Amino acid sequence: MTNSADQSPLGKTSAYRTDYAPELLFPIPRQGKRDELGLSGTMPFFGVDIWNAYEISWLNQRGKPQVAIARVTFPSDSPNIIESKSFKLYLNSFNQTKLDSVAALKMLLQQDLSDAAGASVHITLTQPEEFGMIAMGELDGLLLDRLDIEVDNYSPSPDILKAALDEEPVEEKLVSHLLKSNCLVTGQPDWASVQIHYSGPQIDQESLLKYLIGFREHNEFHEQCVERIFVDILRQCQPQQLAVYARYTRRGGLDINPWRSNFSTAQKPPNLRGARQ
């Protein structure tokens, strides 16, 4: 596959089809950005990308609109990510499509998204009678944003990361709500909260906060930013165990929440919608 971000529907005028059109999905290989990070072969992490889709509607066989909320979980070892605008256009293609049941919708989503990603994805559909059961919550951990720091750099600088490499190891969860990056193609802002869970040499919190703020003028997709954060911390701070989880705010009815970890006992994170989502 040779799809690149600049070939995607992003930043282009698009026709909003309302008839089922799986060909609208635009996969982009993960490996291109991983090459920039010097990653090949076995990755130093595993993980998932959790997508929540809030704007899904279709027609039953009598023409009555139906709605649901979808959670789609992509494995991080899938060959491709899916460009988010193409995902939205694809979901909109169900708007005037008649389906027999919720199960029929789930089967199509499973087939199409797995084909585009190049690996099996997991689909959960929440129907209106279950909307009240959807939980909210914030990432737990010590808030880095409490620190009164001076910042003058707004591009990722892994060299500023520091850790107490000659002291006893610690285990910590650190959280910031100040992560902002920009769309790789359009430059539109993407906002997120991020949790760093690690054990190993204690990471200097001021340097970590400055590093995270350094993404403020950086252009990359959500998944790519999280993998960059993971790799930079792993290389500069040398934790034995590391997990990075970002909850990005919604755009076009979709939020994307990448999680990367290198320790097998790490539980896949809960899909709790944050206040800003």
C-alpha positions in Angstrom: 0.0 0.0 0.0 1.3 3.4 -1.0 -1.4 5.7 0.5 -0.1 8.8 2.1 -1.7 11.5 4.2 -1.6 14.1 1.5 -3.7 11.8 -0.8 -6.4 11.5 1.8 -9.7 13.4 1.9 -8.3 15.7 4.5 -8.4 19.4 3.6 -10.3 18.7 0.4 -14.0 19.3 -0.5 -15.8 16.1 -0.2 -19.2 14.8 -1.3 -21.1 13.4 1.6 -22.6 10.1 0.3 -25.6 8.7 2.1 -25.5 5.2 0.5 -23.3 2.5 1.8 -19.7 3.1 0.5 -16.9 1.1 2.1 -14.5 2.3 -0.5 -14.5 5.7 1.2 -12.2 4.4 3.9 -8.6 5.6 3.4 -5.9 3.4 5.1 -2.4 4.8 5.7 0.5 2.5 6.5 1.8 2.9 10.1 5.4 2.0 9.1 6.2 5.3 7.4 6.1 7.3 10.6 7.7 4.4 12.5 10.6 4.6 10.2 11.1 8.2 11.2 11.4 7.0 14.8 13.9 4.3 13.8 11.4 1.5 14.5 11.4 -1.7 12.4 10.8 -5.3 13.0 9.5 -6.0 16.4 8.1 -2.9 18.0 9.1 -1.9 21.5 5.4 -1.7 22.5 2.0 -3.2 22.0 -1.3 -1.5 22.4 -4.6 -0.4 20.8 -6.2 2.7 19.3 -9.7 3.1 20.8 -12.1 5.1 18.5 -15.5 6.3 19.8 -18.0 7.2 17.1 -21.0 9.2 18.2 -22.6 9.9 14.9 -23.8 6.6 13.5 -27.3 6.4 11.9 -29.0 4.1 9.4 -32.5 3.1 8.4 -34.4 0.0 9.4 -36.3 -1.9 6.7 -39.4 0.4 7.2 -37.3 3.5 6.6 -37.1 4.6 10.3 -33.8 6.1 11.4 -31.8 4.3 14.0 -28.8 5.5 16.0 -26.0 4.0 18.1 -22.6 4.8 19.5 -19.7 2.6 18.4 -16.4 1.7 20.1 -13.8 0.4 17.6 -10.6 -1.0 18.9 -7.7 -1.3 16.4 -4.6 -3.3 17.4 -1.4 -1.3 17.2 0.2 -4.1 15.2 -2.3 -3.6 12.4 -0.5 -2.5 9.2 -2.6 0.6 8.7 -4.3 3.4 10.5 -7.5 4.9 9.0 -7.6 8.5 8.2 -10.3 10.1 10.4 -12.1 12.1 7.8 -12.5 9.1 5.6 -13.9 7.2 8.6 -16.5 10.0 9.1 -17.4 9.9 5.4 -17.7 6.1 5.6 -20.0 6.3 8.6 -22.2 8.9 6.9 -22.6 6.6 4.0 -25.0 4.5 6.2 -27.4 7.5 6.8 -29.9 6.4 4.1 -28.9 2.7 4.0 -31.5 0.2 5.0 -30.3 -2.6 7.3 -32.1 -5.6 8.8 -30.6 -5.1 12.3 -27.9 -3.8 14.6 -26.2 -7.1 14.1 -26.1 -6.4 10.3 -24.5 -3.0 10.9 -21.9 -4.6 13.2 -21.0 -7.2 10.7 -20.4 -4.6 8.0 -18.3 -2.4 10.3 -16.3 -5.4 11.4 -15.6 -6.5 7.8 -14.9 -3.1 6.3 -12.7 -1.7 9.1 -10.7 -4.9 9.5 -10.1 -5.0 5.8 -8.9 -1.3 5.8 -6.7 -1.8 8.9 -5.3 -5.1 7.7 -6.1 -6.8 11.0 -9.2 -7.8 12.9 -10.8 -5.0 14.9 -13.2 -5.2 17.8 -16.6 -3.5 17.5 -19.0 -2.6 20.3 -22.3 -0.9 19.5 -24.3 0.9 22.3 -27.9 1.5 21.6 -30.0 4.4 22.9 -31.5 2.4 25.8 -28.0 1.9 27.1 -26.7 5.4 26.7 -27.2 6.2 30.3 -24.8 3.4 31.3 -21.8 5.1 29.5 -19.4 6.1 32.2 -17.2 9.2 32.3 -13.9 9.6 34.2 -10.5 11.3 34.1 -7.0 9.7 33.8 -5.6 9.0 37.2 -2.2 10.1 38.3 -0.2 13.0 39.7 -1.0 16.2 37.7 2.1 17.7 36.0 0.2 20.8 35.1 0.5 22.0 38.7 4.2 22.9 38.0 5.0 26.6 37.5 7.4 26.3 34.6 8.6 28.7 31.9 8.3 27.4 28.3 9.8 28.8 25.1 9.9 25.7 22.9 6.8 24.3 21.1 8.3 21.4 19.0 9.2 18.0 20.4 12.6 17.9 22.0 13.4 14.6 23.5 16.9 15.8 24.6 15.2 17.9 27.4 13.9 14.7 29.1 15.8 13.8 32.3 15.6 10.9 34.7 17.5 10.0 37.9 19.4 7.1 36.3 21.7 6.6 39.3 18.9 6.4 42.0 16.5 3.8 43.2 13.6 3.1 40.7 10.1 4.3 41.3 6.6 3.6 39.9 4.4 6.6 39.0 1.5 7.7 37.0 1.8 11.2 35.7 -1.0 13.1 33.9 -1.2 16.3 31.8 -4.1 18.0 30.1 -1.8 20.3 28.1 -1.0 18.0 25.2 -1.8 19.7 21.9 -0.7 18.7 18.5 -1.9 19.5 15.0 -3.3 17.5 12.1 -0.6 16.3 9.8 -2.4 17.6 6.7 -4.7 20.5 7.7 -2.8 21.9 10.7 -6.0 22.0 12.7 -5.5 21.6 16.5 -5.9 18.3 18.3 -6.3 18.5 22.1 -5.7 15.7 24.5 -5.0 14.5 28.0 -2.2 12.1 28.5 -1.1 9.6 31.1 2.5 8.3 31.5 2.6 5.2 33.7 6.2 3.9 34.3 8.5 2.1 36.6 12.2 2.8 36.6 14.5 5.8 37.1 12.4 8.7 38.4 11.5 11.0 35.5 12.1 14.7 36.1 8.6 16.1 36.1 9.4 19.6 34.8 11.3 18.2 31.9 8.5 15.9 31.0 5.9 18.6 31.1 8.0 20.9 28.9 8.5 17.9 26.5 4.7 17.3 26.3 4.0 21.0 25.7 6.6 20.8 23.0 4.0 19.1 20.7 2.0 22.3 20.6 3.1 23.2 17.1 3.9 19.6 15.9 2.0 18.1 13.0 1.2 14.4 13.3 -1.7 12.1 13.7 -2.8 11.1 17.2 -1.4 7.5 17.0 1.9 8.9 15.7 2.2 11.4 18.5 1.7 8.8 21.2 4.2 6.5 19.7 6.7 9.3 19.5 6.1 10.1 23.2 6.6 6.5 24.1 9.8 6.1 22.1 11.3 9.3 23.3 10.7 8.6 27.0 11.9 5.0 26.6 15.2 6.1 25.1 15.9 9.1 27.2 14.6 8.0 30.6 15.2 4.2 30.4 12.1 3.0 32.3 11.8 -0.8 32.7 8.1 -0.5 32.2 6.2 2.2 30.3 2.7 2.9 29.1 1.4 6.0 27.4 -2.3 6.7 27.0 -3.8 9.8 25.4 -7.5 10.8 25.3 -8.1 13.2 22.4 -11.1 15.4 22.1 -13.8 14.7 19.6 -13.7 15.9 16.0 -16.4 15.1 13.4 -18.2 12.9 15.9 -15.0 10.8 16.5 -12.5 10.6 19.3 -9.2 8.7 19.0 -7.5 7.3 22.1 -4.1 5.6 21.5 -2.5 3.4 24.2 1.0 1.9 24.0 2.7 -0.3 26.6 5.7 -2.6 27.0 4.8 -4.6 30.0 2.6 -7.6 29.8 0.7 -7.1 33.1 -0.6 -3.7 31.8 -4.4 -3.9 31.6 -5.9 -2.3 28.5 -7.1 1.1 29.7 -10.8 1.8 30.4 -12.6 3.7 27.7 -13.8 6.4 30.0 -14.9 9.6 28.3 -13.1 12.6 29.8 -14.9 15.9 30.6 -13.4 17.5 27.4 -14.6 14.7 25.2 
